[in-house]
Amino acid sequence: MKDIVLFVVLLLVVSDLKAQHQELQDKPDLWRGKQHYTDDSNTMLYAFKKGSIHGHARYFFMATDNAPGLTDYYANAAGGGIKYETAKYKGFQFGVSGFFVFNIGSSNLALIDENSRQPNRYEVGLFDISDPANKYDIDRLEEFYIKYSYRNSHIVFGKQLINTPFINLQDGRMRPTEVGGLWAEYNELKNLKIEGGYLYEISPRSTVKWYDVAQSIGVFQAGVNPDGSKSGYAGNLQSGGIGILGIDYVYANRLKLKVHNLYVDNIMNTALLQAEYRVPIASNTNISTAVQYIRQDAVNDGGNPDISKAYFTPGATSHSFGARLLLEKKDWQLSFNYNRITADARYLMPREWGRDPFFTFLPRERNEGFGDVHAYMAKALYKIRNTGLKTQLAAGYYYLPDVTNYRLNKYGMPSYYQINAELKYAFKGLLAGWETQLLYLYKVNASNEQLKDKYIINKVDMGLWNLVVNFHF
């Protein structure tokens, strides 16, 4: 219904382009717009003629090297997309974008490993996780919005991209997570940004469909309930949508404060407080410290009055504490990070919506779905000046509850060590617009448990290769 409303609005906006019946003897003129031109900036035709077009082509190779005796996988994905946005007309703009993906050579991603009885985890996310066998019809209407800007602020209605601590692009596959709703950003006061809005639909990364908020939870793997039974919330939740409010404030270019709250009707409320303080200690050298606190509370029955089908346990509250020490000097950064999720309850945030906001986050693994967590991570970043090359090395230790402690371990993930090595290069000159990324990671079992194969495959004692090539124009 909301898409229809947007389409009707678009028709009204361009109503001065008279529609007519196409006679058989006439030449096709469905795209006759290029025959008309105007220099009058006060017309809608001028806004559409002066709009901007952006393109994106992407290639992604991914391969998982699992422990001996378990299935390995690989995938090659290629795709492209176009975005069009009009120039401003009395402060208004219209935008639309779409993207397509092709599987250009992969192992059988629908294959279940014989020993563990587990499916593919990583490579299938390059395509459509709801249909692993689909190799061709993988396309999605992504953005479709009307935007109004005033000075430095704006408000957007429709399908769009947002980046917040809890709902974000998480674009470590072919395409990011998209949302539908009303979103506003206020930037009229110095050093203060206020953003927020109401979301009614989400298209998670690795999917081609749009879901209402409740149905979007459970599209990915759902894990187990706190009693160890299979989670039953997928397709069984009720929610009126998501409300988000975020405030970011910078004081004297040293102190940064972040306050964000995410309210999911009938399911949960999540609040984040974060503070960062930066101090110059020498020429081109700074040191900063940051702390973070996240609290979650169940709302009503957690999504369903039947506790076996609820997403958040009624009456439950979870807490997360984080800290970071960061040293910056010209072309390099070095950080030490810690995060603690208490044993009160699991930290829960739908993986369909975004990546973890923790300081200890490393790409390709998450600590969502767990409680009683101690996470430690060190990361070094170095930019080779005037070359466009960036290198990064990170290592972390993540202590998790036993895999059979279902109350605090939703996905049966053992404690682990993780090492990430990454290279990024942005081309210049003749190849400007091209960029490439190579990421390799290895995860090692750090638990003392005798693990079954289903707790090892795609989780620990495994390596993962990622090669990404982008062209933006």
C-alpha positions as CSV (number, residue, x, y, z in Angstrom):
1,M,0.0,0.0,0.0
2,K,2.8,2.4,0.9
3,D,4.5,1.7,-2.4
4,I,1.3,2.6,-4.2
5,V,1.0,5.9,-2.4
6,L,4.6,6.7,-3.3
7,F,3.9,5.9,-7.0
8,V,0.8,8.1,-7.0
9,V,2.8,11.0,-5.6
10,L,5.4,10.5,-8.3
11,L,2.6,10.6,-11.0
12,L,1.3,13.8,-9.5
13,V,4.8,15.3,-9.5
14,V,5.3,14.7,-13.2
15,S,1.6,15.3,-14.1
16,D,2.7,18.1,-16.5
17,L,4.1,15.4,-18.8
18,K,0.8,14.6,-20.7
19,A,0.0,11.0,-21.2
20,Q,-1.5,9.9,-24.5
21,H,-2.6,6.8,-26.3
22,Q,0.0,5.2,-28.5
23,E,-1.2,4.9,-32.1
24,L,0.1,1.9,-34.2
25,Q,1.5,4.2,-36.9
26,D,3.5,6.3,-34.5
27,K,7.1,5.7,-33.5
28,P,7.5,4.5,-29.9
29,D,7.8,7.5,-27.6
30,L,7.6,6.0,-24.1
31,W,11.0,7.6,-23.4
32,R,10.3,10.8,-25.2
33,G,11.6,12.9,-22.2
34,K,14.9,13.6,-23.9
35,Q,13.0,15.6,-26.6
36,H,12.0,18.2,-24.0
37,Y,14.3,20.7,-22.2
38,T,13.9,23.8,-20.1
39,D,16.3,26.3,-18.5
40,D,13.6,27.3,-16.0
41,S,14.9,26.0,-12.7
42,N,11.4,26.6,-11.1
43,T,9.9,23.7,-13.1
44,M,9.6,20.0,-12.1
45,L,10.9,19.1,-15.6
46,Y,14.1,21.0,-14.8
47,A,14.6,19.1,-11.5
48,F,14.2,15.8,-13.3
49,K,16.5,16.8,-16.2
50,K,19.2,18.0,-13.8
51,G,19.0,14.9,-11.6
52,S,22.1,12.7,-10.9
53,I,22.7,9.1,-11.8
54,H,25.0,6.8,-9.8
55,G,26.2,3.3,-10.8
56,H,27.8,0.5,-8.8
57,A,29.2,-2.7,-10.2
58,R,30.5,-5.4,-7.7
59,Y,32.2,-8.7,-7.8
60,F,32.6,-10.9,-4.7
61,F,34.5,-14.2,-4.3
62,M,34.1,-16.0,-1.0
63,A,35.4,-19.4,0.1
64,T,35.1,-21.3,3.4
65,D,37.8,-23.8,4.4
66,N,36.3,-25.9,7.2
67,A,37.9,-28.4,9.5
68,P,38.9,-31.8,7.9
69,G,35.9,-34.0,7.2
70,L,33.4,-31.1,6.9
71,T,32.2,-29.5,3.7
72,D,34.0,-26.6,2.2
73,Y,32.2,-24.0,0.0
74,Y,33.0,-21.3,-2.5
75,A,31.0,-18.7,-4.5
76,N,31.4,-16.1,-7.2
77,A,28.9,-13.3,-7.3
78,A,28.7,-10.4,-9.8
79,G,26.1,-7.7,-10.0
80,G,25.3,-4.1,-10.7
81,G,22.8,-1.3,-10.0
82,I,21.7,2.2,-10.8
83,K,20.4,5.0,-8.7
84,Y,18.7,8.1,-9.9
85,E,17.9,11.2,-7.8
86,T,16.3,14.4,-9.1
87,A,17.7,17.9,-8.4
88,K,15.8,19.8,-5.8
89,Y,12.4,21.3,-6.6
90,K,11.3,23.7,-3.9
91,G,13.3,21.5,-1.5
92,F,11.9,18.2,-2.7
93,Q,13.8,15.3,-4.4
94,F,12.7,11.9,-5.7
95,G,15.1,9.0,-5.7
96,V,15.0,5.4,-6.9
97,S,17.5,2.6,-7.2
98,G,17.7,-1.1,-7.9
99,F,20.4,-3.8,-8.0
100,F,20.7,-7.3,-9.6
101,V,23.0,-10.2,-8.7
102,F,24.1,-13.3,-10.6
103,N,25.7,-16.5,-9.3
104,I,28.5,-16.9,-11.9
105,G,30.0,-20.0,-10.4
106,S,29.6,-21.6,-7.0
107,S,29.5,-24.9,-5.2
108,N,26.1,-26.3,-4.3
109,L,25.0,-23.8,-1.6
110,A,21.9,-25.9,-0.9
111,L,24.0,-28.9,0.1
112,I,23.7,-30.0,3.7
113,D,26.9,-31.3,5.3
114,E,26.5,-35.0,5.9
115,N,28.4,-35.2,9.3
116,S,27.0,-32.1,11.0
117,R,23.6,-31.9,9.1
118,Q,24.2,-28.1,8.9
119,P,23.7,-25.8,5.9
120,N,26.0,-23.4,4.3
121,R,26.4,-20.2,6.4
122,Y,28.5,-17.6,4.6
123,E,28.5,-17.9,0.8
124,V,24.7,-18.3,0.5
125,G,24.5,-14.7,1.9
126,L,25.9,-13.4,-1.4
127,F,22.6,-14.3,-3.1
128,D,19.1,-15.0,-1.7
129,I,19.1,-17.0,1.5
130,S,15.5,-17.8,1.1
131,D,16.3,-19.7,-2.1
132,P,19.9,-21.0,-2.1
133,A,19.4,-22.7,-5.5
134,N,18.4,-19.5,-7.2
135,K,21.3,-18.3,-9.5
136,Y,19.7,-15.8,-11.9
137,D,16.5,-14.0,-10.7
138,I,18.2,-12.1,-7.8
139,D,17.1,-8.5,-8.0
140,R,15.6,-5.9,-5.7
141,L,14.0,-2.5,-5.8
142,E,16.1,-0.8,-3.2
143,E,15.5,2.9,-2.7
144,F,12.2,4.5,-3.6
145,Y,11.7,7.7,-1.7
146,I,10.7,11.4,-1.5
147,K,13.1,13.7,0.3
148,Y,12.6,17.2,1.6
149,S,15.7,19.3,2.6
150,Y,15.8,22.5,4.6
151,R,19.2,24.2,5.2
152,N,21.3,21.4,6.6
153,S,18.4,19.1,7.7
154,H,16.2,16.7,5.8
155,I,13.3,14.3,6.0
156,V,12.8,11.2,3.9
157,F,9.8,9.0,3.3
158,G,10.0,5.6,1.6
159,K,12.5,2.9,0.9
160,Q,16.0,4.1,1.9
161,L,19.4,3.5,3.5
162,I,20.1,4.4,7.2
163,N,23.2,3.7,9.4
164,T,22.5,3.6,13.1
165,P,24.0,1.5,16.0
166,F,21.3,-1.1,15.7
167,I,19.9,-0.9,12.2
168,N,22.6,-0.4,9.6
169,L,23.9,-1.3,6.2
170,Q,26.1,-4.3,7.3
171,D,27.1,-4.7,3.7
172,G,29.6,-7.5,4.0
173,R,27.8,-9.3,1.2
174,M,26.6,-8.1,-2.2
175,R,24.0,-5.6,-1.0
176,P,23.1,-3.9,2.3
177,T,20.1,-3.9,4.5
178,E,17.4,-1.4,3.4
179,V,14.5,0.0,5.4
180,G,11.1,1.6,4.6
181,G,9.6,4.4,6.7
182,L,9.9,8.0,7.7
183,W,13.4,9.2,8.6
184,A,14.5,12.7,9.6
185,E,17.9,14.3,10.4
186,Y,18.3,17.7,12.2
187,N,21.6,19.5,11.8
188,E,20.8,23.2,12.5
189,L,22.7,23.5,15.8
190,K,26.5,23.5,15.9
191,N,28.0,20.1,16.9
192,L,24.6,18.5,17.4
193,K,22.9,16.0,15.2
194,I,19.4,14.6,16.0
195,E,18.0,11.8,13.9
196,G,15.1,9.4,14.2
197,G,11.9,8.1,12.7
198,Y,9.5,5.3,12.3
199,L,10.2,2.2,10.2
200,Y,7.5,-0.2,9.0
201,E,9.4,-2.5,6.6
202,I,12.9,-4.0,6.2
203,S,14.7,-5.8,3.3
204,P,17.6,-7.5,5.0
205,R,20.9,-8.0,3.2
206,S,21.1,-11.4,1.4
207,T,17.4,-11.2,0.5
208,V,15.3,-9.8,-2.4
209,K,12.0,-9.4,-0.6
210,W,10.6,-6.6,1.6
211,Y,9.1,-7.7,5.0
212,D,7.1,-5.9,7.6
213,V,9.1,-5.4,10.8
214,A,7.7,-8.4,12.6
215,Q,8.2,-10.8,9.6
216,S,11.8,-9.6,9.0
217,I,12.8,-11.1,12.4
218,G,13.7,-14.8,11.8
219,V,14.5,-14.6,8.1
220,F,18.1,-15.6,9.1
221,Q,19.0,-18.5,11.4
222,A,16.8,-18.4,14.5
223,G,18.8,-20.5,17.0
224,V,17.2,-22.0,20.0
225,N,14.9,-20.8,22.8
226,P,16.4,-20.4,26.4
227,D,15.1,-23.9,27.2
228,G,16.9,-25.4,24.3
229,S,13.9,-26.0,22.0
230,K,14.0,-24.7,18.5
231,S,13.1,-21.0,18.3
232,G,9.6,-20.5,17.0
233,Y,9.4,-16.8,16.6
234,A,9.9,-16.7,12.8
235,G,6.6,-15.7,11.2
236,N,4.8,-15.6,14.6
237,L,5.6,-12.1,15.9
238,Q,3.3,-9.1,16.2
239,S,4.7,-5.6,16.1
240,G,3.5,-2.2,14.9
241,G,6.9,-1.1,13.8
242,I,10.1,0.5,15.0
243,G,10.7,3.9,16.6
244,I,14.3,5.3,16.7
245,L,15.8,8.4,18.3
246,G,19.5,9.2,18.2
247,I,21.4,12.2,19.5
248,D,25.1,12.9,18.8
249,Y,26.9,15.8,20.3
250,V,30.5,17.0,20.0
251,Y,32.0,19.4,22.6
252,A,35.2,21.3,21.9
253,N,36.3,18.8,19.3
254,R,37.3,16.4,22.1
255,L,34.2,15.0,23.8
256,K,31.7,13.0,21.7
257,L,28.4,11.9,23.3
258,K,26.0,9.4,21.7
259,V,22.5,8.5,22.9
260,H,20.4,6.2,20.9
261,N,17.2,4.4,21.6
262,L,15.4,1.7,19.5
263,Y,11.8,0.8,20.4
264,V,10.3,-2.3,18.7
265,D,6.6,-2.2,19.4
266,N,5.4,-5.2,21.4
267,I,8.9,-6.8,21.5
268,M,11.8,-4.9,23.1
269,N,13.4,-1.6,23.9
270,T,17.2,-1.0,23.5
271,A,19.1,2.0,24.7
272,L,22.7,3.0,24.1
273,L,24.9,5.5,25.9
274,Q,28.4,6.1,24.6
275,A,31.1,8.7,25.4
276,E,34.5,9.3,23.8
277,Y,37.2,11.7,24.9
278,R,40.1,12.6,22.7
279,V,43.4,14.2,23.8
280,P,46.2,15.5,21.6
281,I,49.5,14.2,23.1
282,A,52.0,15.3,20.4
283,S,52.1,16.6,16.9
284,N,49.6,14.6,14.8
285,T,49.2,12.2,17.6
286,N,46.0,11.7,19.7
287,I,44.9,9.3,22.3
288,S,41.2,8.7,23.0
289,T,39.2,6.6,25.4
290,A,35.6,5.5,25.0
291,V,33.0,3.7,27.1
292,Q,29.6,2.2,26.1
293,Y,26.6,0.9,27.9
294,I,23.6,-0.9,26.3
295,R,20.4,-1.9,28.1
296,Q,17.6,-4.0,26.7
297,D,14.2,-4.6,28.2
298,A,11.3,-6.8,27.0
299,V,8.2,-5.0,25.9
300,N,4.9,-6.7,26.6
301,D,5.1,-10.4,25.8
302,G,8.2,-10.1,23.6
303,G,6.3,-10.5,20.4
304,N,4.0,-13.4,21.1
305,P,2.0,-14.5,24.2
306,D,3.3,-18.1,23.6
307,I,6.8,-17.9,25.1
308,S,8.1,-20.6,22.7
309,K,7.3,-18.2,19.9
310,A,8.4,-14.9,21.5
311,Y,11.6,-13.2,20.4
312,F,12.5,-11.5,23.7
313,T,11.7,-13.4,27.0
314,P,9.0,-11.5,28.9
315,G,10.4,-9.6,31.9
316,A,14.0,-10.1,30.8
317,T,16.7,-7.4,30.9
318,S,20.2,-7.6,29.3
319,H,23.2,-5.3,29.9
320,S,26.4,-4.7,27.9
321,F,29.4,-2.7,28.9
322,G,32.3,-1.7,26.5
323,A,35.6,0.2,26.6
324,R,38.1,1.3,24.1
325,L,41.6,2.8,24.1
326,L,42.7,4.3,20.8
327,L,46.0,5.7,19.7
328,E,46.2,7.7,16.4
329,K,49.3,9.0,14.7
330,K,49.2,10.3,11.1
331,D,48.8,7.2,9.0
332,W,48.1,4.6,11.6
333,Q,45.8,3.6,14.4
334,L,46.1,1.1,17.3
335,S,43.2,0.2,19.5
336,F,42.5,-2.1,22.4
337,N,38.9,-3.0,23.0
338,Y,36.8,-4.9,25.6
339,N,33.1,-5.8,25.9
340,R,31.2,-7.5,28.6
341,I,27.6,-8.8,28.2
342,T,26.4,-9.8,31.7
343,A,24.8,-13.1,32.6
344,D,21.4,-11.6,33.3
345,A,20.1,-12.5,29.8
346,R,21.1,-12.7,26.2
347,Y,21.9,-9.6,24.2
348,L,19.4,-9.8,21.3
349,M,19.2,-7.8,18.1
350,P,17.9,-9.3,14.9
351,R,20.8,-10.1,12.7
352,E,18.6,-9.2,9.7
353,W,18.8,-5.5,10.8
354,G,22.5,-4.8,11.3
355,R,25.9,-5.7,12.7
356,D,26.9,-5.4,16.4
357,P,27.7,-1.9,17.8
358,F,30.3,-3.3,20.2
359,F,33.9,-2.0,20.1
360,T,35.1,-5.6,19.9
361,F,33.2,-6.4,16.6
362,L,35.2,-8.1,13.9
363,P,33.7,-8.8,10.4
364,R,32.2,-12.2,9.8
365,E,31.2,-13.1,13.4
366,R,28.9,-11.6,16.0
367,N,28.2,-11.7,19.7
368,E,24.5,-11.1,19.3
369,G,22.4,-13.9,20.9
370,F,24.8,-14.4,23.9
371,G,25.0,-13.5,27.5
372,D,27.9,-13.9,30.0
373,V,30.4,-12.8,27.4
374,H,33.9,-11.4,27.8
375,A,35.4,-10.1,24.6
376,Y,38.9,-8.7,24.0
377,M,40.1,-7.3,20.7
378,A,43.2,-5.5,19.4
379,K,43.3,-3.8,16.0
380,A,46.0,-2.0,14.0
381,L,45.3,0.0,10.9
382,Y,48.0,1.5,8.6
383,K,47.5,3.7,5.5
384,I,50.4,3.9,3.1
385,R,50.4,7.6,2.2
386,N,49.7,8.6,-1.4
387,T,49.1,5.1,-2.6
388,G,45.4,4.4,-1.8
389,L,46.4,1.3,0.1
390,K,45.1,0.5,3.6
391,T,46.2,-2.5,5.7
392,Q,44.5,-3.8,8.9
393,L,45.3,-6.6,11.3
394,A,43.0,-7.5,14.2
395,A,42.9,-10.3,16.7
396,G,40.3,-11.1,19.4
397,Y,39.4,-13.6,22.1
398,Y,35.7,-14.2,22.8
399,Y,34.7,-16.1,25.9
400,L,31.2,-17.5,25.6
401,P,29.0,-19.8,27.7
402,D,29.1,-23.5,26.9
403,V,27.3,-24.4,23.8
404,T,24.6,-26.3,25.8
405,N,24.0,-23.4,28.1
406,Y,20.9,-22.5,26.0
407,R,19.7,-19.7,28.2
408,L,22.9,-17.7,27.3
409,N,24.0,-19.2,24.0
410,K,21.4,-18.9,21.3
411,Y,23.4,-20.2,18.4
412,G,25.6,-22.9,19.9
413,M,28.8,-21.0,19.3
414,P,31.8,-22.1,21.3
415,S,34.4,-19.7,22.7
416,Y,36.9,-18.7,20.0
417,Y,39.9,-16.8,18.9
418,Q,39.6,-14.8,15.7
419,I,42.3,-13.2,13.5
420,N,41.5,-10.9,10.6
421,A,44.0,-9.6,8.0
422,E,42.7,-7.1,5.4
423,L,44.0,-5.1,2.5
424,K,42.1,-2.3,0.7
425,Y,43.2,-0.4,-2.4
426,A,41.5,2.5,-4.2
427,F,42.8,3.0,-7.7
428,K,43.7,6.4,-9.1
429,G,44.2,7.9,-12.6
430,L,42.9,5.8,-15.5
431,L,41.2,3.3,-13.1
432,A,39.7,5.9,-10.8
433,G,36.4,4.6,-9.4
434,W,37.7,1.0,-9.0
435,E,38.5,-0.3,-5.5
436,T,39.4,-3.8,-4.2
437,Q,39.4,-5.5,-0.8
438,L,41.0,-8.7,0.3
439,L,40.0,-10.1,3.7
440,Y,41.1,-13.4,5.3
441,L,40.1,-14.5,8.7
442,Y,40.6,-17.6,10.8
443,K,38.7,-18.7,13.9
444,V,40.1,-21.2,16.4
445,N,38.1,-23.2,19.0
446,A,38.9,-21.8,22.5
447,S,36.6,-23.9,24.6
448,N,37.4,-26.9,26.7
449,E,34.3,-28.8,25.5
450,Q,34.2,-31.9,23.4
451,L,32.4,-30.4,20.4
452,K,30.1,-32.1,18.0
453,D,30.5,-31.3,14.3
454,K,27.5,-29.0,14.3
455,Y,29.2,-26.7,16.8
456,I,32.4,-26.6,14.6
457,I,31.4,-26.3,11.0
458,N,31.3,-22.6,9.8
459,K,32.0,-21.5,13.4
460,V,35.5,-22.5,14.6
461,D,38.7,-24.2,13.3
462,M,37.9,-22.6,9.9
463,G,39.3,-20.0,7.5
464,L,37.3,-17.7,5.3
465,W,38.5,-15.9,2.1
466,N,36.9,-12.7,0.8
467,L,37.8,-10.9,-2.4
468,V,35.7,-7.9,-3.4
469,V,36.0,-5.6,-6.4
470,N,33.9,-2.5,-6.7
471,F,33.4,0.1,-9.4
472,H,31.5,3.3,-8.5
473,F,30.5,5.8,-11.2
